[in-house]
């Protein structure tokens, strides 16, 4: 439902961006009609979408590591958070470290009608994921087994460089959002250890999936890259 709703918002945004506003009973322009037909067809024929109720796998040992991904594009910016668990050794087998990750939460926001540049959208995705990671750490710290660590991964080297840059050199948009990301990270460290922001390839960034504006329900189903990270 969330993926379908997100695609609906993108389609609505394209209508608002038309040179001449549409009336309530006006037809959708031909060049946008196909995307609307595809969206409605998917809603009608799609099967049920399942998400596991539990984020803790069987055999998990200790607390989880909070892993957040952020991304941004012209259409939207996205944040997604996973819990990574270490699994115990199987009886009779050599003891090796195995891990399993589970989708915890995500948030996608369509960019304003006036638009964002890619760097601004990427930075906004960084802000969004820093908020989700902080909220996750704050909540999980109240459990008997709190998180053992956290990290934020971005595929934008521009944003990572911005976080390392002297704030005085940045314009207000970047200055303010850079400050919030760093403040959220420092606050997160009150609840669990946190690494510095690291770079991840776009192909390995699950937050990249919604920003393309092409995601289908099958792309976020059980055992998908989106659900398993």
ChimeraX attribute file (.defattr): number of C-alpha atoms within 10 A of each C-alpha:
attribute: neighborCount
match mode: 1-to-1
recipient: residues
	/A:1	10
	/A:2	11
	/A:3	17
	/A:4	15
	/A:5	12
	/A:6	20
	/A:7	21
	/A:8	16
	/A:9	15
	/A:10	17
	/A:11	17
	/A:12	12
	/A:13	16
	/A:14	12
	/A:15	16
	/A:16	13
	/A:17	11
	/A:18	10
	/A:19	7
	/A:20	8
	/A:21	10
	/A:22	13
	/A:23	8
	/A:24	6
	/A:25	6
	/A:26	8
	/A:27	9
	/A:28	13
	/A:29	11
	/A:30	8
	/A:31	7
	/A:32	12
	/A:33	13
	/A:34	11
	/A:35	15
	/A:36	15
	/A:37	10
	/A:38	11
	/A:39	17
	/A:40	12
	/A:41	11
	/A:42	15
	/A:43	13
	/A:44	9
	/A:45	8
	/A:46	11
	/A:47	11
	/A:48	8
	/A:49	11
	/A:50	9
	/A:51	14
	/A:52	12
	/A:53	7
	/A:54	10
	/A:55	17
	/A:56	18
	/A:57	16
	/A:58	11
	/A:59	12
	/A:60	17
	/A:61	15
	/A:62	15
	/A:63	20
	/A:64	24
	/A:65	22
	/A:66	26
	/A:67	23
	/A:68	32
	/A:69	32
	/A:70	31
	/A:71	32
	/A:72	32
	/A:73	23
	/A:74	19
	/A:75	23
	/A:76	25
	/A:77	31
	/A:78	28
	/A:79	30
	/A:80	27
	/A:81	27
	/A:82	26
	/A:83	23
	/A:84	27
	/A:85	25
	/A:86	18
	/A:87	17
	/A:88	16
	/A:89	15
	/A:90	10
	/A:91	7
	/A:92	6
	/A:93	7
	/A:94	8
	/A:95	10
	/A:96	10
	/A:97	9
	/A:98	11
	/A:99	14
	/A:100	18
	/A:101	21
	/A:102	22
	/A:103	20
	/A:104	23
	/A:105	15
	/A:106	18
	/A:107	18
	/A:108	21
	/A:109	20
	/A:110	20
	/A:111	20
	/A:112	11
	/A:113	11
	/A:114	6
	/A:115	13
	/A:116	18
	/A:117	13
	/A:118	18
	/A:119	19
	/A:120	21
	/A:121	24
	/A:122	26
	/A:123	28
	/A:124	29
	/A:125	28
	/A:126	30
	/A:127	22
	/A:128	26
	/A:129	30
	/A:130	27
	/A:131	20
	/A:132	21
	/A:133	26
	/A:134	23
	/A:135	14
	/A:136	22
	/A:137	25
	/A:138	19
	/A:139	13
	/A:140	17
	/A:141	16
	/A:142	11
	/A:143	10
	/A:144	9
	/A:145	12
	/A:146	18
	/A:147	25
	/A:148	18
	/A:149	19
	/A:150	27
	/A:151	20
	/A:152	24
	/A:153	22
	/A:154	28
	/A:155	22
	/A:156	22
	/A:157	14
	/A:158	14
	/A:159	23
	/A:160	19
	/A:161	10
	/A:162	19
	/A:163	20
	/A:164	10
	/A:165	13
	/A:166	10
	/A:167	15
	/A:168	8
	/A:169	10
	/A:170	13
	/A:171	9
	/A:172	11
	/A:173	11
	/A:174	19
	/A:175	17
	/A:176	12
	/A:177	19
	/A:178	23
	/A:179	14
	/A:180	17
	/A:181	21
	/A:182	16
	/A:183	15
	/A:184	18
	/A:185	23
	/A:186	14
	/A:187	16
	/A:188	23
	/A:189	17
	/A:190	13
	/A:191	21
	/A:192	19
	/A:193	17
	/A:194	20
	/A:195	12
	/A:196	13
	/A:197	22
	/A:198	14
	/A:199	16
	/A:200	16
	/A:201	11
	/A:202	14
	/A:203	10
	/A:204	12
	/A:205	21
	/A:206	22
	/A:207	30
	/A:208	25
	/A:209	19
	/A:210	27
	/A:211	21
	/A:212	14
	/A:213	18
	/A:214	11
	/A:215	16
	/A:216	16
	/A:217	16
	/A:218	12
	/A:219	16
	/A:220	19
	/A:221	17
	/A:222	14
	/A:223	12
	/A:224	11
	/A:225	15
	/A:226	20
	/A:227	19
	/A:228	18
	/A:229	22
